[in-house]
Amino acid sequence: MIRSLPTNTKEVSPGTMSTKKSNKKKEGGIFSFLPNFLRNKYALTLLGFLVYIAFFDHYSLIKQHQLQQTLHQLQDEKAFYVRTIDESREMRRTIQADEEKFARERYLMKRPNQDVFIVE
């Protein structure tokens, strides 16, 4: 006994096959200008968060860059002032070692009965 299986498919003759294309238009919407991978709500949230952190946050990337520049400028000034202080201390030691020599060489001071000759 051979049984035939029930078929639920419509039989279509070869000449009547239709090639339907979907006539749906792409919906524009407000996100139509974005690429497909950015239309995801998680990607939009991440993008919004990154924009906020980069430009609007109290510790934004722009602010961090400005602070780094200020830090480098202050470190350069500190190095300059440390060198100036060291030079001043050395000059102070020189002055204290021989005050008379310093006064004669630097300010051309002399005793009342002396003549000063400048040789360059």
SVG drawing of the C-alpha trace seen along z (x, -y; Angstrom):
<svg xmlns="http://www.w3.org/2000/svg" viewBox="-3 -111 99 113">
<polyline fill="none" stroke="black" stroke-width="0.4" points="0.0,0.0 1.5,-3.3 0.3,-6.4 0.8,-9.8 1.8,-12.6 -0.4,-15.6 1.1,-18.7 0.2,-22.1 2.1,-23.9 0.5,-25.5 1.5,-24.2 2.7,-26.8 3.1,-26.4 6.4,-27.4 5.0,-30.2 3.1,-31.9 6.0,-32.3 6.1,-35.8 9.2,-37.7 7.9,-40.1 10.2,-42.6 9.4,-44.4 8.1,-47.8 9.0,-49.1 10.7,-52.4 13.6,-52.8 12.2,-54.8 14.1,-58.0 13.6,-58.9 15.9,-61.1 18.8,-58.6 18.9,-58.1 22.2,-60.0 24.0,-57.6 25.7,-54.4 23.8,-51.2 26.1,-50.3 25.5,-53.6 21.7,-53.3 22.0,-50.8 20.8,-52.4 23.9,-51.2 26.2,-52.7 24.4,-56.0 24.6,-56.0 28.3,-55.2 28.8,-57.9 26.9,-60.4 28.9,-59.5 32.2,-59.9 31.2,-63.3 30.2,-64.4 33.4,-63.2 35.6,-64.7 34.0,-68.2 31.5,-69.0 32.7,-67.2 34.6,-69.1 37.6,-66.9 37.2,-67.0 40.1,-66.1 40.5,-69.7 40.8,-70.8 43.3,-67.9 45.4,-69.2 45.4,-72.7 46.3,-71.5 49.3,-69.5 50.5,-72.6 50.3,-74.7 52.1,-72.0 55.0,-71.9 55.2,-75.7 55.3,-75.8 58.0,-73.1 60.1,-75.1 59.7,-78.2 60.6,-76.2 63.8,-75.0 64.7,-78.6 64.1,-79.9 66.1,-77.1 69.1,-78.0 68.7,-81.6 68.7,-80.8 71.8,-78.7 73.6,-81.5 72.6,-84.0 73.9,-81.7 77.2,-81.3 77.5,-85.1 76.6,-85.6 79.4,-83.2 81.8,-85.1 80.8,-88.4 81.2,-87.2 84.6,-85.7 86.1,-88.9 83.9,-92.0 86.5,-94.5 87.5,-92.7 83.9,-92.4 83.2,-96.1 86.3,-97.2 85.6,-95.0 81.9,-95.3 81.2,-98.9 84.6,-100.4 85.0,-101.6 88.3,-103.0 89.9,-104.3 90.3,-108.1 94.0,-108.3 93.9,-105.6 93.6,-105.8 91.5,-103.2 92.6,-102.1 90.1,-100.1 91.6,-97.7 89.3,-95.9"/>
</svg>
